[in-house]
Amino acid sequence: MIYLDHAASSYPKPEMVAKEMASAVMDYGANPGRSGHELSRKAAEKISDTRKLLARMFEAPSAEYVIFTQGATMSLNMAIKGLSWEHGDHVISTAFEHNAVRRPLEFLKREYGVKITYIEADLNGKMSVSALEDSITENTKAIVTTHGSNVTGTIVDLSNIDTLVKEKNLTWIVDASQTAGVIPLSMKKLSIDLAAIPAHKGLLGPQGVGALLLSKKVQIDPLIHGGTGSFSSEEDMPDKLPFTYEGGTLNTPGIAGWHEGLKEVERLGEKAIYEHEKSLAEFVLQELKKMPEYKAFGPGQGRERLGVLSFLLDGVDSQEIAAVLDSHYNIAVRGGVHCSPLLHQQLETADCGLIRVSFGPYNTKKEAEELLAALEEIRDGFLL
């Protein structure tokens, strides 16, 4: 199998991810923070170590500001729904957004009468300051934006947004699902209030775990209410991080596995991962130009981009090509609209979808060459 669907979930995982998850189940599978015995303490220590590692990697204020969740979708729901909303409040977002952002925003629109402005996507990632400023009203409360597109591989320039957020004193939520582990993101250097990250993509961890990173200046209402193992006599969630937002038993095996994925990212180096994945995407993009029947979308040659590339074959549904790559060539890619309907509407590809190829740190140029050979044969089979 040639696996080229890392934008959905990275595979294969580092061997130590699985080994540490198994160890968490077999060797210290107790409930962290709920008891004082040795196994509970060991589980809690592993969670604490992972929290500290994440705080260091993303320069969060401290480990207590790292909240464990079920994944980036839960993190985004916590961030977006957790703010205090009133009828007539206004939010600015972009056409790049995944449904994990769009659907919670549309929920606010239905439930509270919140108004939403979606700024058109710039495929080269330059967020227009004038477009942002023109969208701000006296009722604008927050800006929600992705850091990188899961469709086009566009990296959104956060610097312009940062300047505006500071000037207008807005709450800023960032979806780092596609960039965490590939492009450095600093809560310290940028005015980000809430950042959502998953374990299972660029951070090489398992599915079913993620984190919400908080700044010191933001306060949200808990999405989940439940036991925290301490402060048990209080009738509400404790006013102490991270317990305020971590009701219920944490996913210790997932967090333990994530710890090993994070260590592997540090070993490889984010810069090296980025350059490797980008070079493979650029190679495919360059070679696709020799097959003009394929149309690519996203940053052009020589632009900064993620290792994510989407394209179509004129007149052929993307899902059909993805199925052929899977069944005849044993190559895993993704066809469709990738949970990002607003961007596909802008690109006018909502009906046919796009074929998405996304590279990971372990992919090779030989695999990219095999993909291109398969695409050439598929083109000939459909069009010639």
C-alpha positions, 0 to 999 in steps of 0.5 A: 500500500502506498498511503497518501492520505495524511491530511485525513490521518497519518499512517503508519505511526511510529512503532513506539506509539503502538508499544506505549499504548499497549503498555498503558493498557497492560502495565498502568491501565488505572484511572489517572488522578482518581486514586493515590495508588501506584498505577494511578500515579503512573498514568497521571505522570504520563499524562502530565509529561505529555501535557508539558511536551505539548506546552513546550512545543506550542509555547502555551503559557504553561502545561495547565493551559493544555486541555486534553480532548477527543480531537480537534473537532471537540477542541473547536466545539469547546472553543467556539461554543464556550464563548459568551454569545448574544444575539447580533454578535458577529464572527469572521471566518474564511472559506478555507474552513473545515466543517469542524469550524463551519458547523459550530458557527452555523449552530451559533447562527441558529441558536443565538442569532450570531452573524457570520462573515466568511472571507473568500480564500486566497489560495496563496494564503495571503489574508487581506488586511483590508478584507478583514478590516472591512468585515469588522463591525462594532459587534465583531467578537471573534475571528476563527481561521484555519492555519492550513487548508486540508484541500489545497495545502495553502498555508494561511499567513497568520501575521496579518490576522495577529496585527488586527486581533491586537488592534481590535481586541478580538478573540482569535481561534485557530484550527491547526489541524493540518499544520501541527507537527509540520509548521511551528505555531507559538501561543507566545509569539501570536495573539492566539486565544484558543488553538485546536490540535489533533494527535493523529495527523502531523503529530503522529499520534493515535486517533481519538485524542487532541488538545485545546490550547488556551491563552491566559486572557481567554475564558470559556464555559466548559462543554463537558461537565463531570468528575475530575478526580479532585474537588469532588464536593463542588457542585460545578466544575472546579475553577482550576486548570486544566480540570475546568475543562476535563470532565470524565476519564481521560484517554490515557492510552491515546495520550501515552501514544501521542507522547511518543508521536510528539517525541518522533516529531521532535526527533525528525524536526518540524522544518525537515518534515515540512521541507520533505512533504512540500518537496514531494507535493511540488514534484507531483505538481510539476509533473502534472503540468505534463498532463494538462488534462489534470487541473491542480488547485492551490499555491503555484510552483515555488510558493510556500505550501503544505504537502497537500495537493488537490486536482481533478481530471476533466469530466471524471468524478474524483471519487471514481479516480480515488477508487481506481487508485485504491483497487487497481494500484493499491494507492490510498488518496481521498476524493470528494469535498473533504468536509470543506464545502465553502472552499469547493463552492469557491473553486466550483468543484462541489459537484465533482470534488477533487482528488487529494494527495497528501504526503507524510514524513515517511513517504518517498519520491519513488512512491510519488513517481508510482502515483504519477505513473498510475495517474497517466494510465488512468487519464489514458483509460478515461480520456483516450 
